[in-house]
């Protein structure tokens, strides 16, 4: 990960620190962290740190450029150097630092390197080929990877899952409907359906292909996903539907033209007030390919706009280029405001007022996809990126509401109107099971996860403990507590989802440390007693996974293997989460003081903290993230909260 991650020093042994000495050190650490965070604020009032993913982003960019005939451009070569830097010594590429080789990431990385001229006899390429073969060959790649291979003539569309645009024509009551899929899946599926229908191919010379990555003949007929042994299963049912769709596609005529028109209209309507379709990388890529399928000229305003959204995700350093999966300004700004509120910053100060004004300009005021379930609710809330008006999310909305409340910014008349709208929207977004999801309400039809193109592990948007608890925490800032029906339903969901060992899984952060922190903080906010049995179980679990050095850490591998819950290299962000969870539960033990000492000891000279591992989650088991500001505002928040609560006095 040269040029992209920071190497951490070995953990120091815990040493006892007298409380007065620790208090003074915490004061100084908070002062330095606060100054550093303020220095990172942009002139217009917001914060936005780098959001890092794995090499699939660079690979898919290079593959897109190859489809457009532009793989010789400098940024493609620079992106491939970034890919090379992250190759595993044993061969292949992983989807998070320290992880095992991943078949899809490795196939795409190898193909990208070969396209820009990397010698296939180079040891790096030889090791990658051996890794692909050991994992079953390129055919074992996920469905989205196989679409890229089909795009460049290395795999037949017939063996890719069908993504028929006729999905757009199905009635709303039909069980398999676009409205029953998660928001991010919708934004991928619609442009991909145009690609699937048009089947564009750029044929490459054999010398630039990747036939050597296949164990069998890539053009031999095969199912788009492995069938199950049971005669009837949802997997086999959808494979049968896939077979039928491919048989009838050539004869659809008017229906296909109407479906394509509906897909094109849906896609283009969501370009409005957005940093690309869905404002995330995969739909942006498919948008460019779909526009090419439609005959949109490369120099047209629409195509230039679509390519510019991808360009805006690039980060360049020395001779490397890499891409972010999206940008996180609303999230970073709201969290920075929360950290500064812990440090004592309030409305009336320049930092808070400029951030509040910046957030006000990004309140959602148009009807997005969520209105499919809530047609009578006034548009409100906040999204994650600079512009993504069709897709506000409950997580950002809750975090912004807390920032406004804790800084006193919500007290002005104008902000009170925004707060009331956002609170109504958040309450309306509660799922029937009592929890909250990220972007949608009641997107829970589990059989849809068996659709052949659903192997990105993100077909649905179900309730999750971390977001549910964060929403409860936000509602509590405005007077909602236990006894309120909304909070009681959310509380019941959290009781039902606690793991036997005492933790909660984290959907949007790694993993059990993230979920357990957020739930403990949410429970305290709505008035749950610290002696409640589920609180005590969670505290015991956090104590049990604290490391001898005093810190906490957890690997992304815990999503695949729950026995790794709470186990991993200690990090500043995860240690901060554990500390805030324990403090919310009233814990003032040596475990808390040792964790505080761990953070203070590892603050760097700039006022932040170094952090190598990924601690953010995109799609569990598929895609992980490193938020570069997590190692700044979360430790600062934890230390400032410890100071405010008198934990170390």
C-alpha positions in Angstrom: 0.0 0.0 0.0 2.9 2.3 -0.7 1.8 6.0 -0.8 -1.7 5.1 0.5 -1.4 3.8 4.0 0.6 4.7 7.1 2.7 2.1 8.8 1.9 1.9 12.5 4.5 1.6 15.3 4.3 -1.6 17.3 1.8 -1.3 20.2 3.4 -0.1 23.4 2.8 -2.0 26.6 0.2 -0.5 28.9 1.8 1.5 31.7 0.1 3.0 34.7 -0.6 6.7 34.5 -1.5 8.7 37.5 -4.9 10.4 37.1 -3.6 14.0 37.4 -0.9 13.3 34.8 -3.3 11.6 32.5 -5.8 14.5 32.9 -3.1 17.0 31.8 -2.1 14.8 28.9 -5.7 14.5 27.7 -6.2 18.3 27.9 -3.1 18.7 25.7 -4.2 16.0 23.3 -7.6 17.5 22.9 -6.1 20.9 22.3 -3.8 19.6 19.5 -6.5 17.5 17.9 -9.0 20.4 18.0 -6.4 22.7 16.3 -5.7 20.1 13.7 -9.3 19.5 12.9 -10.0 23.2 12.6 -7.1 23.5 10.3 -8.6 21.0 7.9 -11.9 22.9 7.6 -12.4 24.2 4.0 -12.8 28.0 3.5 -16.6 27.5 2.8 -17.1 25.7 6.1 -17.1 22.0 5.3 -14.7 19.1 5.8 -14.0 16.3 3.3 -11.3 13.7 3.9 -10.1 11.1 1.4 -12.3 8.0 1.1 -10.1 5.0 0.1 -11.2 1.7 -1.3 -9.4 -1.3 -2.8 -7.9 -1.8 -6.2 -11.2 -2.6 -7.9 -11.7 1.1 -8.3 -8.5 1.6 -10.2 -9.0 -1.6 -12.2 -12.6 -0.8 -13.2 -11.5 2.7 -14.3 -8.8 1.2 -16.5 -11.2 -1.3 -17.9 -13.7 1.5 -18.7 -11.0 3.5 -20.4 -10.0 0.4 -22.4 -13.6 0.0 -23.6 -13.4 3.7 -24.7 -10.1 3.0 -26.4 -8.2 5.2 -24.0 -6.1 2.7 -22.0 -2.9 4.4 -23.2 -3.7 7.6 -21.2 -1.3 8.7 -18.4 -3.9 8.2 -15.7 -4.4 4.6 -16.7 -0.6 4.0 -16.3 -0.6 5.8 -13.0 -3.6 3.9 -11.8 -1.8 0.6 -12.7 1.2 1.7 -10.7 -1.1 2.1 -7.7 -2.5 -1.4 -8.4 1.0 -2.8 -8.6 1.9 -1.2 -5.2 -0.9 -3.1 -3.5 -0.2 -6.6 -4.9 0.1 -9.3 -2.2 3.6 -10.8 -1.9 2.0 -14.3 -2.3 0.1 -13.2 -5.5 -3.1 -11.4 -6.3 -5.0 -8.6 -4.6 -7.1 -8.4 -1.5 -10.1 -6.2 -0.8 -8.7 -4.8 2.4 -5.2 -4.5 3.9 -4.2 -7.8 5.4 -6.9 -9.7 3.7 -6.6 -12.8 1.5 -6.5 -12.7 -2.3 -9.9 -12.0 -3.8 -10.7 -13.7 -7.2 -12.6 -10.7 -8.7 -10.1 -8.1 -7.5 -7.2 -10.2 -8.8 -8.8 -10.8 -12.3 -9.5 -7.2 -12.8 -6.1 -6.0 -11.6 -4.3 -8.5 -13.8 -6.4 -7.5 -16.8 -5.7 -3.8 -16.2 -2.0 -4.3 -15.9 -1.9 -6.3 -19.1 -3.9 -3.7 -21.0 -1.3 -1.0 -20.2 1.5 -3.2 -21.2 2.7 -5.1 -18.1 4.8 -8.1 -19.2 2.9 -11.3 -18.5 6.2 -13.1 -17.6 6.9 -10.6 -14.8 6.9 -12.4 -11.4 4.0 -10.2 -10.2 1.9 -11.3 -13.1 3.0 -15.0 -12.8 2.0 -15.0 -9.1 -1.3 -13.4 -9.9 -2.1 -16.1 -12.5 -1.2 -18.8 -10.1 -3.5 -17.2 -7.5 -6.4 -17.0 -10.0 -6.0 -20.6 -10.9 -5.8 -21.7 -7.2 -9.2 -19.8 -6.7 -10.9 -21.6 -9.5 -10.1 -19.5 -12.5 -11.6 -16.3 -13.9 -15.0 -17.8 -14.3 -15.3 -17.8 -10.5 -15.3 -14.0 -10.6 -18.5 -12.2 -9.5 -21.2 -11.2 -11.9 -20.1 -7.5 -12.2 -16.5 -8.6 -13.0 -17.8 -10.9 -15.7 -19.7 -7.9 -17.3 -16.4 -6.1 -17.6 -14.8 -9.2 -19.2 -17.8 -9.4 -21.7 -17.4 -5.7 -22.4 -13.8 -6.4 -23.6 -14.6 -9.6 -25.5 -13.1 -12.0 -22.9 -16.4 -13.6 -21.8 -19.8 -14.1 -23.5 -22.8 -12.0 -22.4 -24.8 -15.3 -22.6 -23.0 -16.5 -19.5 -23.5 -13.2 -17.6 -26.7 -12.7 -15.6 -29.5 -11.1 -17.6 -30.4 -7.7 -16.4 -33.5 -7.0 -18.6 -34.7 -3.5 -18.9 -38.2 -4.9 -18.8 -37.9 -4.7 -15.0 -38.9 -1.1 -15.5 -42.3 -2.2 -16.9 -43.3 -4.5 -14.1 -46.3 -3.4 -12.1 -45.6 -2.1 -8.6 -47.3 -5.0 -6.9 -45.1 -7.5 -8.7 -42.7 -9.3 -6.2 -39.6 -8.7 -8.3 -39.6 -4.9 -8.7 -37.0 -2.2 -8.9 -38.6 -0.6 -5.9 -37.9 -3.7 -3.8 -34.2 -3.4 -4.3 -31.8 -1.2 -2.4 -31.1 2.3 -3.7 -27.5 1.5 -4.7 -28.7 -1.6 -6.5 -31.3 0.4 -8.4 -28.7 2.9 -9.6 -26.5 0.0 -10.8 -29.2 -2.1 -12.3 -30.9 0.5 -14.5 -27.8 1.6 -16.5 -26.6 -2.0 -16.5 -29.9 -3.1 -18.0 -29.1 -0.9 -20.9 -25.7 -2.4 -21.3 -27.1 -5.9 -20.9 -29.7 -5.2 -23.6 -27.2 -3.6 -26.0 -24.3 -6.0 -25.3 -21.4 -3.6 -26.4 -18.0 -5.2 -27.1 -14.6 -3.8 -27.8 -12.7 -6.7 -29.4 -9.1 -6.9 -28.3 -6.2 -8.7 -30.0 -5.5 -12.1 -28.4 -2.2 -10.8 -27.1 -4.0 -8.4 -24.8 -6.7 -10.8 -23.6 -6.7 -12.9 -20.5 -7.5 -16.4 -21.8 -4.7 -17.6 -19.5 -6.8 -16.8 -16.4 -9.5 -19.3 -17.3 -9.1 -23.0 -16.4 -11.8 -23.9 -18.9 -13.1 -22.4 -22.2 -14.6 -19.0 -21.2 -17.0 -19.3 -24.2 -18.4 -22.7 -23.2 -22.0 -22.4 -22.2 -22.5 -22.1 -18.5 -25.0 -20.9 -15.9 -24.5 -17.3 -14.7 -24.5 -18.6 -11.2 -24.0 -22.1 -9.7 -27.4 -23.9 -9.4 -28.2 -25.6 -6.0 -28.6 -29.3 -5.6 -32.1 -28.9 -4.4 -34.6 -29.3 -7.2 -36.4 -26.1 -6.2 -34.7 -23.2 -4.6 -34.9 -19.5 -5.3 -31.5 -19.6 -6.9 -32.7 -22.3 -9.4 -35.9 -20.5 -10.0 -34.1 -17.3 -10.9 -31.7 -19.2 -13.1 -34.7 -20.6 -14.9 -36.0 -17.0 -15.4 -32.6 -16.0 -16.6 -32.6 -18.8 -19.2 -36.2 -17.8 -20.3 -35.3 -14.1 -20.6 -32.3 -14.9 -22.9 -34.5 -17.1 -25.1 -37.3 -14.5 -25.6 -35.0 -11.4 -25.8 -34.6 -11.5 -29.6 -38.3 -11.5 -30.0 -39.4 -8.7 -27.6 -39.5 -6.0 -30.3 -41.8 -3.1 -29.2 -41.6 -4.3 -25.5 -37.8 -4.1 -25.5 -37.8 -0.6 -27.1 -40.4 0.6 -24.6 -38.4 -0.9 -21.7 -35.2 0.7 -22.9 -36.9 4.1 -23.2 -38.1 3.7 -19.6 -34.7 2.8 -18.3 -33.1 5.7 -20.2 -35.6 8.1 -18.8 -35.2 6.8 -15.3 -31.4 7.1 -15.5 -31.4 10.6 -17.0 -34.0 12.0 -14.6 -31.6 11.1 -11.7 -28.7 13.1 -13.2 -30.4 16.2 -11.8 -28.7 17.7 -8.8 -26.4 14.8 -8.5 -22.7 14.1 -8.7 -23.3 11.3 -11.1 -26.0 8.6 -10.9 -26.3 7.8 -7.2 -23.1 9.8 -6.7 -21.2 6.5 -6.3 -18.5 4.9 -8.5 -20.2 1.8 -10.0 -23.3 3.6 -11.4 -21.0 6.3 -12.8 -19.1 3.7 -14.7 -22.2 2.0 -16.1 -23.6 5.4 -17.0 -20.7 6.1 -19.3 -21.1 2.7 -20.9 -24.8 3.1 -21.2 -24.5 6.5 -22.9 -22.0 5.0 -25.3 -24.6 2.3 -26.1 -27.1 5.0 -26.8 -24.8 6.6 -29.3 -24.1 9.7 -27.2 -21.0 11.4 -28.7 -17.8 11.5 -26.6 -17.6 15.3 -26.8 -21.3 15.9 -26.0 -22.2 17.8 -22.9 -23.9 14.8 -21.3 -20.9 12.4 -21.8 -18.5 15.1 -20.7 -20.6 15.5 -17.5 -20.7 11.8 -16.9 -16.9 11.4 -17.3 -16.2 14.5 -15.1 -18.0 12.9 -12.2 -15.4 10.0 -12.4 -12.6 12.5 -12.8 -13.6 14.2 -9.6 -13.1 11.0 -7.7 -9.4 10.8 -8.6 -6.5 11.3 -6.2 -3.0 11.9 -7.5 0.2 11.6 -5.6 3.7 11.6 -7.2 3.4 9.0 -10.0 0.2 7.3 -8.8 -3.5 7.8 -9.4 -6.2 6.2 -7.5 -10.0 6.6 -7.2 -12.4 7.2 -4.4 -15.7 5.3 -4.4 -17.5 8.6 -3.7 -16.9 11.7 -1.7 -18.0 12.1 1.9 -18.3 15.8 2.7 -21.7 15.8 4.5 -20.6 12.9 6.7 -17.2 14.4 7.5 -18.7 17.8 8.2 -21.4 16.5 10.6 -18.9 14.3 12.4 -16.4 17.1 12.7 -19.1 19.4 14.1 -19.9 16.7 16.7 -16.3 16.4 17.7 -15.9 20.2 18.0 -19.1 20.3 20.1 -17.4 17.9 22.5 -14.6 20.4 22.6 -17.0 23.2 23.5 -17.6 24.9 20.2 -21.0 26.4 19.8 -23.1 28.4 17.4 -21.8 32.0 17.1 -18.3 30.7 16.5 -17.0 31.0 13.0 -16.2 27.2 12.6 -19.7 26.1 13.6 -21.6 28.9 11.8 -19.8 28.3 8.5 -20.3 24.6 8.7 -24.0 25.0 9.6 -24.5 27.3 6.6 -22.8 24.8 4.3 -25.0 22.0 5.6 -28.1 24.1 5.2 -27.4 24.4 1.5 -27.5 20.6 1.2 -30.8 19.8 2.8 -32.8 17.6 0.5 -35.9 19.4 -0.9 -36.9 17.2 -3.8 -38.7 13.9 -3.9 -36.3 11.0 -4.4 -36.7 7.3 -4.7 -37.7 7.0 -1.0 -41.1 8.6 -1.8 -42.1 5.3 -3.4 -42.8 4.1 0.1 -43.6 7.5 1.7 -45.5 9.6 -0.8 -47.0 11.9 1.8 -43.9 12.9 3.6 -42.3 16.3 2.9 -38.7 16.0 1.5 -36.0 16.5 4.1 -32.8 15.1 5.4 -29.2 15.0 4.1 -27.2 12.8 1.8 -23.5 11.8 2.1 -21.9 13.5 -0.9 -21.8 17.0 -2.3 -24.9 16.5 -4.4 -27.2 13.4 -4.4 -30.6 14.8 -3.9 -32.5 11.7 -4.9 -30.9 9.7 -2.1 -30.9 11.2 1.4 -30.0 8.7 4.1 -30.9 8.2 7.7 -27.3 7.9 8.9 -26.2 11.3 7.6 -29.5 12.9 8.6 -29.2 11.7 12.1 -25.6 12.8 12.4 -26.4 16.3 11.0 -29.3 16.6 13.5 -27.0 15.8 16.4 -24.4 18.3 15.2 -27.0 21.0 14.9 -28.4 20.2 18.4 -25.1 19.9 20.2 -23.6 23.1 18.8 -26.8 25.0 19.5 -27.2 25.7 15.8 -30.7 24.2 15.8 -32.0 27.0 18.0 -32.4 29.5 15.2 -35.8 29.8 13.6 -34.5 28.8 10.1 -32.7 25.7 11.5 -35.7 24.7 13.6 -37.8 24.4 10.4 -35.1 22.1 8.9 -34.9 20.1 12.1 -38.7 19.5 12.2 -38.7 18.4 8.6 -35.8 16.0 9.2 -37.3 14.6 12.3 -40.6 13.8 10.6 -38.7 12.2 7.7 -36.6 10.1 10.1 -39.6 8.9 12.1 -41.4 8.0 8.9 -38.4 6.0 7.6 -38.7 3.5 10.6 -39.1 -0.1 9.3 -41.9 -2.3 10.4 -39.4 -4.3 12.6 -38.7 -1.2 14.6 -35.2 -0.6 13.1 -33.9 1.8 10.5 -32.1 1.1 7.3 -29.9 3.5 5.4 -31.8 4.8 2.3 -35.1 3.0 2.2 -38.0 1.6 4.2 -38.9 -2.1 4.3 -36.6 -3.3 1.5 -36.4 -6.8 3.0 -37.5 -9.4 0.4 -34.8 -11.9 1.1 -35.6 -14.1 -2.0 -34.2 -11.3 -4.2 -30.7 -12.0 -2.8 -30.9 -15.2 -5.0 -31.1 -13.3 -8.3 -28.0 -14.1 -10.3 -26.7 -10.5 -10.3 -27.1 -10.2 -6.6 -23.7 -11.4 -5.6 -22.5 -8.0 -4.5 -24.2 -8.7 -1.2 -26.2 -5.5 -1.2 -29.5 -6.3 -2.9 -31.5 -5.3 0.2 -31.4 -2.5 2.7 -32.6 -4.0 6.0 -32.6 -2.5 9.4 -29.3 -2.6 11.2 -28.3 -2.0 14.8 -25.8 0.8 14.2 -28.1 3.0 12.2 -31.1 2.3 14.4 -29.1 3.3 17.5 -27.8 6.4 15.8 -31.3 7.5 14.8 -32.5 7.0 18.4 -29.5 9.0 19.6 -30.5 11.8 17.3 -34.2 11.7 18.3 -33.2 11.9 22.0 -31.5 15.2 21.3 -35.0 16.6 20.6 -36.8 15.1 23.6 -37.8 11.6 22.4 -37.0 8.9 25.0 -38.2 5.5 26.1 -42.0 5.6 26.5 -42.3 7.2 23.1 -43.7 4.5 20.7 -41.1 5.2 18.1 -38.2 4.8 20.5 -39.8 1.7 22.1 -40.0 0.0 18.8 -36.4 0.8 18.1 -35.4 -0.4 21.5 -37.2 -3.7 20.9 -35.3 -4.2 17.6 -31.9 -3.6 19.4 -32.8 -6.1 22.1 -33.6 -8.7 19.4 -30.4 -8.2 17.5 -27.8 -8.3 20.3 -25.4 -11.2 19.7 -25.2 -14.0 22.3 -21.8 -12.7 23.4 -23.1 -9.2 24.0 -22.0 -7.3 20.9 -24.0 -5.9 18.0 -22.9 -6.2 14.4 -22.0 -3.0 12.6 -23.4 -2.7 9.0 -21.5 0.5 8.1 -18.3 0.2 10.1 -15.9 -2.6 11.1 -17.7 -4.3 12.8 -18.8 -5.5 16.2 -16.8 -2.7 17.8 -18.7 -0.2 15.6 -22.1 -1.6 16.2 -21.6 -2.1 19.9 -20.3 1.5 20.4 -23.2 3.0 18.6 -25.9 0.9 20.3 -24.5 1.7 23.8 -24.5 5.4 23.0 -28.0 5.2 21.6 -29.3 3.3 24.6 -27.9 5.9 27.0 -29.4 8.7 25.0 -33.0 7.4 25.2 -32.7 6.7 28.9 -31.8 3.0 29.3 -30.2 2.4 32.7 -26.6 1.3 32.7 -27.5 -1.7 34.8 -29.8 -3.1 32.1 -28.7 -6.6 31.3 -28.0 -6.0 27.6 -25.8 -3.0 28.5 -23.8 -5.1 31.0 -23.3 -7.9 28.5 -22.0 -5.4 25.9 -19.6 -3.8 28.5 -18.3 -7.3 29.4 -17.7 -8.0 25.7 -15.8 -4.8 25.2 -13.7 -5.5 28.2 -13.0 -9.0 26.9 -11.6 -7.8 23.6 -9.5 -5.0 24.8 -5.9 -5.7 24.0 -3.0 -5.8 26.5 -1.7 -2.5 25.0 -5.0 -0.8 26.0 -6.4 -0.3 22.5 -9.1 -2.0 20.5 -9.1 -3.3 16.9 -11.1 -5.5 14.6 -10.4 -7.0 11.2 -12.7 -6.8 8.2 -12.5 -10.6 8.3 -14.9 -10.7 11.2 -17.7 -10.4 8.7 -16.7 -13.7 7.2 -15.7 -15.3 10.5 -17.6 -14.0 13.5 -15.1 -15.7 15.8 -12.8 -12.8 14.9 -15.2 -10.2 16.5 -13.2 -7.6 18.2 -9.9 -9.1 17.1 -7.4 -7.2 14.9 -4.7 -4.6 14.9 -5.7 -1.8 17.3 -6.6 1.4 15.6 -7.4 4.9 16.8 -10.9 5.0 15.4 -12.0 1.6 16.8 -10.4 2.4 20.2 -12.3 5.6 20.3 -15.6 3.7 19.5 -15.0 1.3 22.3 -14.2 4.1 24.8 -17.3 6.0 23.9 -19.4 2.9 24.2 -18.0 2.2 27.7 -18.4 5.8 28.8 -22.0 5.7 27.7 -22.5 2.7 29.9 -21.1 4.5 32.9 -17.8 2.7 32.9 -15.0 4.5 34.6 -12.7 1.5 35.1 -9.0 1.0 34.4 -10.0 -0.4 31.0 -11.3 3.1 30.0 -8.2 4.9 31.4 -5.9 2.4 29.6 -7.7 3.0 26.4 -7.4 6.8 26.9 -3.7 6.4 27.6 -3.4 4.4 24.4 -4.9 7.2 22.3 -2.9 9.9 24.1 0.4 7.9 23.6 -0.2 7.5 19.9 -1.2 11.0 18.9 1.2 12.2 16.2 2.9 15.6 15.9 0.2 17.0 13.7 -2.5 16.4 16.3 -4.1 13.4 14.5 -3.5 9.7 14.7 -1.9 7.2 12.2 -4.1 4.4 11.1 -3.5 1.7 8.5 -6.4 -0.8 8.5 -9.7 -0.1 6.9 -12.4 0.5 9.5 -15.3 1.5 7.2 -17.8 -0.9 5.5 -19.4 -0.5 2.1 -20.8 -3.9 1.4 -19.9 -6.6 4.0 -17.7 -9.3 2.6 -17.4 -7.4 -0.7 -16.2 -3.9 -0.3 -14.5 -2.0 2.6 -13.4 1.6 3.2 -10.8 3.7 4.9 -12.2 7.1 5.9 -9.0 9.2 6.3 -10.7 11.5 8.8 -11.9 8.7 11.1 -8.5 8.8 12.7 -8.9 12.4 13.6 -12.4 13.2 14.7 -13.3 10.0 16.5 -10.3 9.9 18.8 -10.7 13.7 19.4 -14.4 13.1 20.2 -13.6 10.3 22.7 -10.9 12.2 24.5 -13.0 15.4 24.6 -15.9 13.4 25.9 -13.8 11.8 28.6 -12.6 15.3 29.6 -16.2 16.6 29.7 -17.4 13.6 31.8 -14.6 13.9 34.2 -13.5 10.3 33.5 -9.8 11.0 34.1 -10.0 13.6 36.9 
